[in-house]
Amino acid sequence: MQHESYEPVIGLEVHCQLMTTSKAFSPDSAAFGAGPNEHVDPVSLGHPGTLPVANKRMVEYAIRMGLATHCTIAPVSILARKHYFYPDLPKGYQISQYETPICSNGYLDILDPDDEASSPRRIRLNRIHMEEDAGKSLHDQDPLDTLLDYNRCGVPLIEIVSEPDIRTAREAYLYMQKIRQLVRYIGISDGNMEEGSLRCDANVSVRPKGTTSLGTKTEIKNMNSFRNVERAIIHEIRRQINVLKEGGEIVQETLLWDANAQKTRSMRSKELAHDYRYFPDPDLPIIRVSTEWLDDIKSSLPALPEARIEQYVADYKLPLYDAQVLTEEREVSDYFEATLSELLKKGDASDVEPAAKSVSNFIMTDVLRTINEKQAHVDSYGISPERLAALIALRMKGDISSSGAQELFDLMVDREEAPEVLAKEFNLLQVSDAGALTPIVDEILEANPKQLHAYLGGKEQLIGFFIGQVMRTFPGSPDPKMVRSILLERIGALKED
C-alpha cells in the first residue's frame, strides 16, 4: 500500500453476541438458527405495558471480557435508551449504555506471527458496554417488500470500542483475531463472524504523517469476515488518500462494504451521539457490581493465552512458535496440559522439558491433523489425554519407533484399546533383544557380500542399506539404534578377521 505521506488512523467497534440462553431483557430464547420470528416475545417486540428485566449472565459476561482485557470495572453503571427509528427496532429505541459503560480503559496486545521481527503492539480500549441487538431486515426475500425477522431483537451484545490506535489494515485483522480468541477462551461467545456473533464497524481516517490532529473519519459496516475487514480498510485508506491528493475533502459518512465489488458505497451521513437522545432507561435499575461478585468472576476465568505462552516458554522451554499454536484455542491448550500432567503423573517422564516437547510434537502434527481431517473437536476426536500420554510414554521409552508411533496413533483414533494392547496386536513393539537380532544381522551380511565389500572399502553410507534389510527381514519392529549397534559390532569383527 503506497501512502508514504499519510498515516491511517483506525478505530474498531466490535459487537459480540453473548452465549446466553435467554435474551438481554426478556426470557425468550437467544438461540441462533430458528425460523423467522420464532424467537419473539412481547418484551423484545416492545408491546405496551411490558417491562424489561436485565439478564444477570449478560452482565457477568461483560465483566469477564473487561477483566480479560485489563479494563476498569465500574462498581455502578446505568443502562440507557438509544433512540433511532428503523423498521428492525420495534420499540423505537435500543437499550444500551452511554455515559457509564460497565468496562473502560483496557487494552489488547497484538503480535504479527508472520513477522519475526515485529514486537507487540498495544491497542487501547475506550470501553466495553452492554446492549441489546436489533432485528434483521431482509431485502432479498420478496420482490416488492422488505421483510422483518425479529428473532435477533433483544439478543445480548457487548460492544468493544477501541481507541484510534490501529495504524494498518493488517493490525485491524490481528486485533479482530485477538478479540475472537478471547471471547472463545473465556466462554462468552462462539465468535462466528459468518453467523453474526462477531460484527465489526471500522472508523477510518488519514492524516499527513507527523501531525497529531485527527482527519475526518468514515465508518465502514457490513464486513462479515476478518479478510473483509482488512480489505475494506485497505480500500478506504486508498480512497481517502486519493480524494485528498486530488484536492477534495473527506465527508463524514457511513459506508457499506460490497464484498463482491470489493469497494465501499455510501449508506448515510454519520450520526453523532446527541442524535440518539440518550437518557437512562427508567424501567431498569442501576447495575451494581459488588467486590464479592467481581472476585467470584475473576476466580472463574481460565488462564489466558499470554499467561500460558509465557509459562510454556519459561517453564517447559517450548519454542515460541509451539506455544502460540498450542494456545490458539483454549480447548487445545487444556488438552496439552492434561496430557502432559498424565505423562508426568505416571512417572513415565522424569524431566518436564522433553515430556512437554514430545506432547507438543504429537499435538501439533497428529492431533491437529486428525481434528482438521475429521472436522472434529479436540475433546471428541477419539484419543483422550490419558491414552495419548500412554502412547507418548511408549515412544519416549523406546518401546515403539517413530513410524510405529504414527501407525499406533492412527489405530487409536478408531479403536478404544490401550496403546500397549494395540502395539502388541499389530507387532509394533520394538525388539531390543540383541540375542534375537544378531542371527538376522549375520544372515543379512552373508547374503549381501558385494555391499559388505563396498562398505569395508570405505562406502560407510551403506550402513543404511544393511539397517533397512534387517528391519524388513526381522518379524516385528526391531529398535533401529540397536540394529545399527549390532551391525557395526559384527562388521568390526569381520574387519579384524
FENZI-V526528 format. One record per backbone hydrogen bond with DSSP energy under -0.5 kcal/mol. NH is the residue of the N-H (numbers start at 1). CO is the residue of the C=O. Records with the same first field share a line. If there is no record, write none. Layout:
# FENZI-V526528
NH->CO / CO
This chain:
# FENZI-V526528
3->1
6->3
7->207
9->205
10->166
11->203
13->201
14->12 / 160
15->13 / 199
16->14 / 158
17->15 / 197
18->156
19->188
20->18
23->26 / 28
24->154
30->21
38->35
40->38
45->41
46->43
47->42
50->47
53->25
55->24
56->54
59->55
60->56
61->57
62->58
63->59
64->60
65->61
66->62
67->63
68->64
69->65
70->67
71->66
72->104
74->72 / 102
77->287
78->100
80->96
81->279
82->80 / 94
83->81 / 276
84->92
86->84
89->86
92->89
94->82
96->80 / 94
103->128
104->72
105->126
106->125
107->69
108->123
110->121
113->111
115->112
116->114
118->115
121->110
123->108 / 121
124->122
125->106
126->161
127->161
128->103
129->159
131->157
132->95
133->155
135->88
136->149
138->147
139->137
147->138
149->136
150->148
153->150
154->133
155->152
157->131
158->16
159->129
160->14 / 158
161->127 / 159
162->12 / 160
163->124
165->163
166->10
172->168
173->169
174->170
175->171
176->172
177->173
178->174
179->175
180->176
181->177
182->178
183->179
184->180
185->181
186->182
187->184
188->183
189->183
193->191
196->193
197->192
198->192
199->15
200->223
201->13
202->220
203->11
204->202 / 218
205->9
207->7
209->5
211->208
218->204
219->253
220->202
221->255
223->200
224->222
229->225
230->226
231->227
232->228
233->229
234->230
235->231
236->232
237->233
238->234
239->235
240->236
241->237
242->238
243->239
244->240
245->241
246->242
247->244
248->243
253->251
254->268
255->219
256->265
257->221
258->256 / 263
259->257
262->258
263->258
265->256
267->254
268->254
270->252
275->272
276->272 / 273
277->274
279->81
281->79
282->280
284->281
287->77
288->286
289->75
290->288
294->290
295->291
296->292
297->293
298->294
299->295
300->296 / 297
301->297 / 298
308->304
309->305
310->306
311->307
312->308
313->309
314->310
315->311
316->311
318->312
323->319
324->320
325->321
326->322
327->323
328->325
333->329
334->330
335->331
336->332
337->333
338->334
339->335
340->336
341->337
342->338
343->339
344->340
345->341
346->342
347->344
348->343
349->343
355->351
356->352
357->353
358->354
359->355
360->356
361->357
362->358
363->359
364->360
365->361
366->362
367->362
368->363
369->365
370->366
371->367
372->368
373->369
374->370
375->371
376->371
380->377
381->377
388->384
389->385
390->386
391->387
392->388
393->389
394->390
395->391
396->392
397->393
398->395
399->394
400->394
405->401
406->402
407->403
408->404
409->405
410->406
411->407
412->408
413->409
414->410 / 411
415->411
422->418
423->419
424->420
425->421
426->422
427->424
428->423
429->423
430->399
431->477
432->430
434->432
436->433
437->433
438->434
439->435
441->437
442->438
443->439
444->440
445->441
446->442
447->443
448->444 / 445
452->448
453->449
454->450
455->451
456->452
457->453
458->455
459->454
460->458
462->459
463->460
464->461
466->462
467->463
468->464
469->465
470->466
471->467
472->468
473->469
474->470
476->474
477->429
478->476
479->431
480->478
483->479
484->480
485->481
486->482
487->483
488->484
489->485
490->486
491->487
492->488
493->489
494->490
495->491
496->492
497->493
